[in-house]
């Protein structure tokens, strides 16, 4: 391997980026070449040398001591701290930002900017309590309210503190809300789901009303209203709500398959179950849901007729990993008709089985095998298809 490939470019990249930032600042333009700042300049380039030699701790000490914190160098400290954080060196970023906040010469705006950066350091390091305290310190500032609220919401989502997330979003002014209604509606749905789980149905019903008030077309509300009806023993009402979900939001049709089958089985409506199984609009992509659907079809129709039905559905609806597993097994056991090309079918099934992707976020293109209401990559709710 060549020396070029062995070279670790991380710290030279930081040094270069920092140097370019300084070159573009008024600080360097004014101070380089003036006698009274020669000592500072020497220390500054000494710090850059430490970075190039991959000795970041020594570089930090030099920069903190050599760069006088004033109105012209605060941005340099913030830039260096931000670079360290983006490179994953959160402890070093934290030291720089803590040093900044300790300086009495900062203006109020500079101090708030440094506090915001330190809060992001803490968040990235996983120190959520510290990050929450700093974001809370900024939330009453007009200039930093939106950023502080966004930081707090990230924390509350991670901790599943849904009511706190709702409350902090209420701090945003009308012009600052930027279409957070769907987000708030999903927080209410999270609370409703928890309430249904512990049997607090009245509170769950109120949360679902709040969700629809925030975002009337939210699909998840219909799903959970059906779950609530089922928990209260109203199977017919639950199934009606779930079918309404399919009519209004066909992309979420597979979410009700397992629920519908369980409800029909519990009430003994086998003829209605058969009608539903034959009329299911989608082939479930979730492995558990697919297994329940496939097993139920085999019980109702028999194994051979079930295979034919599943094949017809797959030709119209496409392939998924659970379907590929099932048809691969059927092919291996010679359960598929001889009118199909086994070699071509096996090639198609193996390709689908190996892809491991079932859902894609329409907002950012993030792929996942499981269905989520919230995209962990771009932060959008109800975006997977």
LINKAFEN-V936972 format. One record per residue. RES is the residue in one letter. PHI is phi in radians with two decimals (* if undefined). BURIAL is # if it has 9 or more other C-alpha atoms within 8 Angstrom, else .. D_LAST is the distance of its C-alpha to the last C-alpha in Angstrom with 1 decimal. Layout:
BEGIN
res = {RES | RES}
phi = {PHI | PHI}
burial = {BURIAL | BURIAL}
d_last = {D_LAST | D_LAST}
END
This chain:
BEGIN
res = {X | X | X | X | X | X | X | X | X | X | X | X | X | X | X | X | X | X | X | X | X | X | X | X | X | X | X | X | X | X | X | X | X | X | X | X | X | X | X | X | X | X | X | X | X | X | X | X | X | X | X | X | X | X | X | X | X | X | X | X | X | X | X | X | X | X | X | X | X | X | X | X | X | X | X | X | X | X | X | X | X | X | X | X | X | X | X | X | X | X | X | X | X | X | X | X | X | X | X | X | X | X | X | X | X | X | X | X | X | X | X | X | X | X | X | X | X | X | X | X | X | X | X | X | X | X | X | X | X | X | X | X | X | X | X | X | X | X | X | X | X | X | X | X | X | X | X | X | X | X | X | X | X | X | X | X | X | X | X | X | X | X | X | X | X | X | X | X | X | X | X | X | X | X | X | X | X | X | X | X | X | X | X | X | X | X | X | X | X | X | X | X | X | X | X | X | X | X | X | X | X | X | X | X | X | X | X | X | X | X | X | X | X | X | X | X | X | X | X | X | X | X | X | X | X | X | X | X | X | X | X | X | X | X | X | X | X | X | X | X | X | X | X | X | X | X | X | X | X | X | X | X | X | X | X | X | X | X | X | X | X | X | X | X | X | X | X | X | X | X | X | X | X | X | X | X | X | X | X | X | X | X | X | X | X | X | X | X | X | X | X | X | X | X | X | X | X | X | X | X | X | X | X | X | X | X | X | X | X | X | X | X | X | X | X | X | X | X | X | X | X | X | X | X | X | X | X | X | X | X | X | X | X | X | X | X | X | X | X | X | X | X | X | X | X | X | X | X | X | X | X | X | X | X | X | X | X | X | X | X | X | X | X | X | X | X | X | X | X | X | X | X | X | X | X | X | X | X | X | X | X | X | X | X | X}
phi = {* | -1.28 | -1.07 | -1.10 | -1.29 | -1.35 | -1.14 | -1.50 | -1.53 | -1.06 | -1.31 | -1.00 | -1.15 | -1.10 | -1.07 | -1.11 | -1.10 | -1.16 | -1.09 | -1.10 | -1.12 | -1.19 | -1.02 | -1.45 | -1.73 | -1.20 | -1.02 | -1.19 | -1.04 | -1.36 | -1.70 | -1.18 | 1.67 | -1.75 | -0.97 | -1.23 | -2.03 | -1.11 | -1.12 | -1.10 | -1.08 | -1.09 | -1.15 | -1.07 | -1.23 | -1.10 | -1.11 | -1.07 | -1.11 | -1.07 | -1.09 | -1.10 | -1.58 | 1.02 | -2.16 | -1.11 | -1.09 | -1.14 | -1.10 | -1.06 | -1.03 | -1.12 | -1.12 | -1.10 | -1.38 | -1.50 | -1.55 | -1.09 | -1.40 | -2.47 | -1.07 | -1.72 | -1.97 | -1.00 | -1.09 | -1.17 | -1.11 | -1.11 | -1.12 | -1.14 | -1.08 | -1.10 | -1.10 | -1.07 | -1.12 | -1.14 | -1.51 | 1.52 | -1.61 | -1.20 | -1.10 | -1.26 | -1.06 | -1.07 | -1.07 | -1.13 | -1.23 | -1.11 | -1.08 | -1.08 | -1.07 | -1.29 | -1.39 | -1.30 | -1.44 | -1.23 | -1.31 | -1.05 | -1.15 | -1.13 | -1.14 | -1.14 | -1.11 | -1.16 | -1.10 | -1.09 | -1.13 | -1.16 | -1.05 | -1.17 | -1.04 | -1.07 | -1.09 | -1.15 | -1.37 | 1.54 | -1.54 | -1.21 | -1.11 | -1.13 | -1.09 | -1.05 | -1.07 | -1.27 | -1.08 | -1.12 | -1.13 | -1.70 | -1.19 | -1.59 | -1.50 | -1.06 | -1.30 | -2.04 | -1.03 | -1.10 | -1.11 | -1.16 | -1.10 | -1.06 | -1.13 | -1.14 | -1.10 | -1.01 | -1.15 | -1.17 | -1.13 | -1.11 | -1.56 | 1.04 | -1.63 | -1.18 | -1.16 | -1.11 | -1.10 | -1.09 | -1.08 | -1.26 | -1.15 | -1.15 | -1.26 | -1.23 | -1.26 | -0.95 | -1.32 | -1.74 | -1.23 | 0.84 | 1.03 | -1.60 | -1.06 | -1.11 | -1.05 | -1.11 | -1.04 | -1.20 | -1.11 | -1.13 | -1.14 | -1.05 | -1.14 | -1.11 | -1.09 | -1.12 | -1.17 | -1.08 | -1.10 | -1.77 | 1.44 | -1.61 | -1.23 | -1.13 | -1.14 | -1.05 | -1.07 | -1.16 | -1.06 | -1.22 | -1.11 | -1.09 | -1.08 | -1.20 | -1.16 | -1.25 | -2.60 | -0.98 | -1.65 | -1.14 | -1.21 | -1.08 | -1.08 | -1.11 | -1.06 | -1.29 | -1.11 | -1.13 | -1.05 | -1.16 | -1.05 | -1.10 | -1.07 | -1.54 | 1.62 | -1.66 | -1.15 | -1.10 | -1.13 | -1.11 | -1.13 | -1.09 | -1.17 | -1.14 | -1.22 | -1.11 | -1.03 | -1.11 | -1.14 | -1.56 | -2.39 | -1.02 | -1.11 | -1.83 | -1.04 | -1.22 | -1.20 | -1.76 | -1.01 | -1.12 | -1.14 | -1.10 | -1.08 | -1.07 | -1.14 | -1.07 | -1.14 | -1.17 | -1.64 | 1.30 | -1.52 | -1.27 | -1.19 | -1.19 | -1.09 | -1.08 | -1.03 | -1.15 | -1.03 | -1.30 | -1.80 | -0.95 | -1.34 | -2.30 | -1.62 | -0.99 | -1.61 | -1.29 | -1.04 | -1.16 | -1.11 | -1.09 | -1.09 | -1.09 | -1.11 | -1.11 | -1.12 | -1.14 | -1.05 | -1.15 | -1.18 | -1.40 | -1.74 | 1.63 | -1.09 | -1.13 | -1.15 | -1.14 | -1.08 | -1.06 | -1.12 | -1.14 | -1.11 | -1.12 | -1.10 | -1.18 | -1.18 | -1.62 | -1.90 | 1.60 | -1.91 | -2.41 | -1.08 | -1.06 | -1.14 | -1.09 | -1.03 | -1.10 | -1.25 | -1.05 | -1.13 | -1.12 | -1.14 | -1.11 | -1.67 | 1.01 | -1.72 | -1.69 | -1.12 | -1.31 | -1.38 | -1.86 | -1.34 | -1.10 | -1.12 | -1.16 | -1.13 | -1.12 | -1.07 | -1.14 | -1.18 | -1.10 | -1.12 | -1.15 | -1.15 | -1.47 | -1.23 | 1.11 | -2.06 | -2.07 | -2.30 | -2.29 | -1.30 | -1.29 | -1.43 | -2.30 | 1.47 | -1.12 | -1.80 | -2.66 | -1.53 | -1.89 | -1.49 | -2.19 | -1.37 | -2.07 | -1.46 | -1.26 | -1.54 | -1.91 | 1.49 | -1.40 | -1.78 | 1.02 | -1.99 | -1.51 | -2.26}
burial = {. | . | . | . | . | . | . | . | . | . | # | # | . | # | # | . | . | # | # | . | # | # | . | . | . | . | # | # | . | . | . | # | . | . | . | . | # | # | . | # | # | . | # | # | . | # | # | # | # | # | # | # | . | . | # | # | . | # | # | # | . | # | # | # | . | # | # | . | # | . | . | # | # | # | . | # | # | # | # | # | # | # | # | # | # | . | . | . | # | # | . | # | # | # | . | # | # | # | # | # | # | . | . | . | . | # | . | . | . | # | # | # | . | # | # | # | # | # | # | # | # | # | # | . | . | . | # | # | . | # | # | # | . | # | # | # | . | # | # | . | . | . | . | # | # | # | . | # | # | . | # | # | # | . | # | # | # | . | . | . | # | # | # | . | # | # | . | # | # | . | . | # | . | . | . | . | # | . | . | . | . | # | . | # | # | # | # | # | # | # | # | # | # | # | # | # | . | . | . | # | # | . | # | # | # | . | # | # | . | # | # | # | . | # | # | . | . | # | # | . | # | # | # | # | # | # | # | # | # | # | . | . | . | # | # | . | # | # | # | # | # | # | . | # | # | # | . | . | # | . | . | # | # | # | . | # | # | # | . | # | # | . | # | # | # | . | . | . | . | . | . | . | # | # | . | . | # | . | . | . | . | . | # | # | # | # | # | . | # | # | # | # | # | # | . | # | # | # | . | . | # | # | # | # | # | # | # | . | # | # | . | . | # | # | . | . | . | . | # | # | # | # | # | # | # | . | # | # | . | # | # | . | . | . | . | . | . | . | . | . | . | . | . | . | # | # | . | . | # | # | . | # | # | . | . | # | # | # | # | # | # | # | . | . | . | # | # | # | . | . | . | . | . | # | # | . | . | . | . | # | # | . | # | # | .}
d_last = {44.2 | 45.4 | 46.3 | 43.7 | 40.9 | 42.4 | 42.6 | 40.3 | 39.2 | 37.6 | 40.7 | 42.1 | 38.9 | 39.2 | 42.8 | 42.2 | 39.5 | 41.8 | 44.8 | 43.1 | 42.2 | 45.8 | 47.2 | 45.2 | 46.6 | 49.8 | 50.9 | 51.5 | 53.1 | 55.5 | 56.4 | 56.6 | 60.1 | 61.8 | 64.3 | 63.4 | 59.9 | 60.8 | 60.5 | 57.0 | 56.0 | 57.4 | 55.4 | 52.3 | 52.6 | 53.5 | 50.2 | 48.4 | 50.4 | 49.2 | 45.6 | 46.4 | 48.1 | 45.0 | 46.9 | 44.6 | 46.4 | 49.6 | 48.0 | 46.6 | 50.1 | 51.7 | 49.3 | 49.6 | 53.4 | 53.9 | 51.6 | 53.2 | 50.6 | 51.3 | 49.5 | 49.2 | 48.0 | 45.4 | 42.7 | 43.8 | 43.4 | 40.0 | 38.9 | 40.2 | 38.6 | 35.2 | 35.6 | 36.5 | 33.5 | 31.0 | 32.8 | 32.3 | 36.0 | 35.4 | 38.9 | 40.5 | 38.4 | 39.4 | 43.1 | 43.1 | 41.4 | 43.6 | 46.6 | 45.6 | 45.3 | 48.7 | 50.4 | 52.4 | 52.4 | 48.8 | 48.1 | 45.9 | 43.0 | 43.4 | 43.5 | 40.3 | 38.6 | 39.9 | 38.8 | 35.3 | 35.3 | 36.8 | 34.2 | 31.5 | 33.7 | 33.9 | 30.2 | 29.5 | 32.3 | 30.8 | 33.7 | 31.7 | 34.8 | 36.5 | 33.6 | 33.2 | 36.9 | 36.9 | 33.9 | 35.6 | 38.7 | 37.0 | 35.0 | 38.0 | 38.5 | 37.5 | 36.9 | 34.7 | 33.2 | 29.7 | 29.7 | 31.2 | 28.7 | 25.7 | 27.5 | 28.2 | 24.7 | 23.5 | 26.3 | 25.7 | 22.0 | 23.1 | 25.8 | 23.8 | 26.4 | 24.3 | 27.4 | 28.8 | 25.6 | 25.9 | 29.6 | 29.5 | 27.0 | 29.6 | 32.0 | 30.2 | 32.1 | 30.6 | 30.3 | 28.7 | 25.8 | 23.4 | 20.8 | 20.6 | 20.6 | 16.9 | 17.7 | 20.8 | 19.3 | 17.0 | 20.3 | 22.0 | 19.3 | 20.0 | 23.7 | 23.3 | 21.7 | 24.6 | 27.1 | 25.9 | 26.3 | 29.9 | 30.8 | 31.3 | 29.9 | 31.7 | 30.3 | 26.7 | 27.2 | 28.4 | 25.5 | 23.1 | 25.4 | 25.3 | 21.5 | 21.6 | 24.5 | 22.6 | 19.5 | 20.1 | 16.7 | 15.0 | 13.0 | 14.0 | 17.5 | 17.5 | 16.3 | 19.0 | 21.6 | 21.2 | 21.7 | 24.7 | 26.2 | 25.9 | 27.6 | 30.4 | 30.9 | 29.6 | 27.6 | 27.7 | 26.5 | 23.6 | 22.5 | 23.0 | 20.7 | 17.9 | 18.3 | 18.4 | 14.9 | 13.8 | 15.9 | 14.7 | 10.9 | 10.2 | 6.4 | 8.0 | 10.8 | 10.9 | 11.8 | 15.0 | 16.2 | 18.3 | 19.6 | 20.7 | 22.5 | 24.2 | 25.4 | 26.8 | 28.6 | 30.1 | 31.5 | 32.6 | 31.1 | 30.8 | 31.0 | 28.2 | 26.2 | 26.9 | 25.9 | 22.5 | 22.0 | 22.8 | 20.7 | 17.4 | 14.8 | 12.5 | 13.6 | 12.5 | 11.0 | 12.6 | 16.1 | 18.0 | 16.4 | 16.9 | 20.4 | 21.2 | 20.0 | 21.9 | 25.0 | 25.2 | 25.0 | 27.9 | 29.9 | 29.7 | 29.9 | 31.5 | 30.2 | 30.9 | 29.4 | 26.3 | 25.8 | 26.3 | 23.8 | 21.1 | 22.0 | 21.8 | 18.3 | 17.2 | 18.9 | 16.9 | 13.4 | 13.6 | 14.3 | 13.1 | 15.5 | 16.8 | 17.4 | 19.1 | 21.2 | 22.3 | 23.3 | 25.0 | 27.1 | 27.9 | 29.0 | 31.1 | 32.8 | 33.5 | 31.7 | 30.1 | 32.2 | 34.4 | 33.3 | 30.3 | 30.8 | 30.5 | 30.5 | 27.7 | 25.6 | 26.2 | 25.3 | 21.9 | 21.3 | 22.5 | 20.3 | 17.1 | 18.6 | 19.4 | 16.1 | 14.7 | 11.2 | 8.4 | 5.4 | 5.5 | 6.4 | 6.9 | 10.2 | 11.8 | 10.1 | 10.6 | 9.8 | 10.2 | 11.2 | 10.7 | 8.4 | 9.8 | 10.3 | 11.8 | 11.2 | 14.6 | 14.8 | 14.6 | 15.0 | 12.5 | 11.6 | 8.7 | 6.6 | 3.8 | 0.0}
END
